[in-house]
Amino acid sequence: MNTASHAKSISGSLRPYTIRAVLVLAAALPAAGAFAHHSVPVNFDTGRDISVTGVLTEIKWLNPHSHFRMDVTIDDGSTVEWLVEMGAINTMRRAGFQTDRFSLGQLVTITGWPGRRDRTVYLNRALMDDGTELLCLGARCNLTEEE
């Protein structure tokens, strides 16, 4: 057997295996994304609450997680950025969370679970600058606890 026909024979016999390997990898990609997405208790201390007051600088209503960024003034007068994470916009809307109540530049107090990363909190309650309180505890989002 000459070298050219031997190489052709090997590449022809490997082709079905290559196609199968590509298909297996393609099917595994969505699963890899699922493993990279961690649950709330992995990223937040759900055993305690903190409150952070600041000015909203970014509002992103997204799936799988919405978030705010806010500037918080600390004791020395300087500001630090906090990340406020929350659930998926679809889930929050179905549960009645009023996304239209938030606007850039607005002062808001967020109460929720502290993140395991610095300056991160998971929103459970938002006290608006007009005194309105919005709750979002799991799949239940309302104006007040009584509703």
N, C-alpha and C positions, 0 to 999 in steps of 0.2 A: 504494500500500500504506500503510495507516495504521500508526502507531507501535506499537500493541498487537499487531497481527498480525505485524509485522516482528520484534518482540522474541520472540514465541512461536515464530516460524520459526527464529530464531537459537538459542534455548535448546533446541529440539527437535533441531536438527542437532548441537549440542555434546554432548548427553547420551551418545551412544555413546563419544565421546572421553574424557569425564569418567570413565565406568565403566572404560574400559581403563586410564586413568592410575592410578586407585585400585588396580586389580588388579596392575598392574606394581609400584607402590610396596609393596603388601602382600607380594608375592613377594620383593622385594628386602630386606625387613627382616631375615630370618634371615641373609642373606649379610652384612649390615652388622655383625651381632653376631659373626660369624666373623672379620671383619677387625679388630674391636676386641679380640679375644682373641689375645694375643701368645704366642709360644713361650717356653720356659724360657730359652734363650740370649739372648733380647732383654732379659729382666728380671734375669738373674743372670749372674755371671762364672763360667762353667763351667770355667775354666782354673785355678782355685785354690779351696782350702777354708779355712773359718774355723770356730772352735768358740765357742759361746756357752753359758754356764751361767746358768740362771735358774729362777724359780718359775712354773709354768703358771697363768695367770689366765683363759684362755679356750681352749676346745677346740671346734672346729667341723669335723665330718666331713661334707663336702659334695661335690657335683659342680658345676662341673668341677674345683675345687681345694679341698682341705681346708686348714685353717690352725690354728695356735696363736698365742696372744699370751702373752708371758712377761715378767715383771719381772726385769731384770738389774741387779745392784748394780755400780756402776762405782767407780773408784779413790777418789773423794771421799766414798764412802759413800751417795750418793744412788742412786735406782733410775731406770732408763729402760725404756720398753716396747720390746720387739722383736717383730716379726712373723715367724713361721716358716711358710713356705708349703710345700705338698707336692702330690702328685697327687690325682686323683679318688678318692673313697672306694671306688667300685666296683672300680677297677683295683687299689688297694692291698689290698683284701680278697681278691680273686682270687689275688693274688700271695703271700698269707699274712701280711700285716702285721697285727700284733696290736694293734688299736685299744683293746682293753680294758685294756691295760697303762698307759694314761695317765689321770691324774686331776688335778683342780684342786688347787692348792697343792703339787703334787709338784715336787721339785727335779730337773732334767734337764739334761744337756749335749747340745746339738744341734751336729752337725758337718755342714757342707754348703757350698753355693756362696753367696758373698756377693751380696746384691742390689745392683742399680744404684741403688736408693733407700736412704737411710740406715736402719740398724737393721732390715734385712730379710735373711733367710737361707732357702735352699731345703734342706729336710731330706734328707740322705743317710744319716745315722747318728744314733741317739739312745742315749746312755748313761744308763740309768735309775739312780735313787738306790740300788737294791739291787745295782748292778754289772752287770746284764743289758744287753747291747748289741743294739739292733734296727737292722737295715740295711734301707734301701729305695733301691736303686740302679736307677733306671728301673723296669722291670716286675718286678724280682726283690726281694722283701721277705722277709727271714728273721731268725731269732734270731742267727745267727752267720754269718761268711763261709764257714765250712767246710760248712754244711748245704746 
